[in-house]
Amino acid sequence: MPILIAMLMVVFCFVAPMSMAAQSADVESSIKSINTQKLTITLEDGKTYSLPAEFNFEGLAAGVKVIVYYTVVDGVRVLDDIQVLN
């Protein structure tokens, strides 16, 4: 029985950090600014999100209300998807 518990602890120690490596979240806010040169978008809360190289900026401008779906990778918020709200 102690061997089984020890094995489970070892497995947990390897699996737990993997689940925390990339944190996904979403936020609803208005766009404060868009930087097409640096491929970033900043929301009214002051947080900046990195955009993929092939990102389509159509329909996005300062003041537009959006829901941003993002993942935190190495401390950087990387945009996964964005939804424009009416």
C-alpha positions in Angstrom: 0.0 0.0 0.0 2.8 2.5 0.8 4.3 1.8 -2.6 1.0 2.6 -4.3 0.7 5.9 -2.5 4.3 6.8 -3.4 3.6 6.0 -7.1 0.5 8.2 -7.1 2.4 11.0 -5.5 5.1 10.8 -8.2 2.5 10.8 -11.0 0.7 13.8 -9.4 4.0 15.7 -9.1 4.5 15.4 -12.9 0.9 16.0 -14.0 0.0 19.0 -11.7 2.5 21.4 -13.3 1.3 20.5 -16.8 -2.2 21.6 -16.0 -0.9 25.0 -14.8 1.5 25.7 -17.7 -1.0 27.5 -19.9 -4.0 29.2 -18.3 -7.0 30.0 -20.5 -9.5 32.7 -19.6 -11.8 35.3 -21.2 -12.5 39.0 -20.5 -15.3 41.4 -21.6 -14.1 45.0 -22.2 -13.8 47.7 -24.7 -10.8 48.1 -27.0 -8.5 51.0 -25.9 -5.9 50.7 -28.7 -4.7 48.5 -31.5 -1.1 48.3 -32.6 -0.9 46.6 -36.0 2.9 46.9 -36.1 3.5 45.1 -32.8 0.4 42.8 -33.3 -1.1 43.8 -29.9 -4.4 44.9 -28.7 -5.0 46.8 -25.4 -8.3 46.8 -23.6 -9.7 49.5 -21.3 -8.4 47.7 -18.3 -4.9 48.4 -19.5 -4.0 44.8 -20.2 -2.3 44.0 -23.6 -2.8 40.9 -25.6 -0.5 39.5 -28.3 -2.1 38.6 -31.6 -1.2 35.9 -34.2 0.7 37.1 -37.3 -2.3 36.3 -39.6 -4.8 38.3 -37.4 -7.7 40.0 -39.2 -8.3 43.5 -37.7 -11.5 44.0 -39.7 -14.3 45.4 -37.5 -12.0 46.3 -34.6 -11.3 49.8 -33.5 -10.9 51.8 -30.3 -14.2 51.8 -28.3 -15.6 48.6 -29.7 -16.8 46.2 -27.0 -15.4 42.7 -27.2 -15.0 39.4 -25.4 -11.3 38.3 -25.6 -10.5 34.6 -25.2 -6.8 34.2 -24.3 -4.2 31.9 -22.9 -1.3 33.0 -20.6 1.9 31.6 -22.0 5.1 32.4 -20.1 3.4 35.5 -18.5 2.2 36.8 -21.9 -1.5 37.0 -22.7 -1.9 35.5 -26.2 -5.2 36.0 -27.9 -7.0 32.8 -29.0 -10.3 34.3 -30.2 -12.2 37.6 -30.1 -15.9 38.2 -30.3 -17.3 41.7 -31.1 -20.4 42.6 -29.0 -23.3 44.7 -30.3 
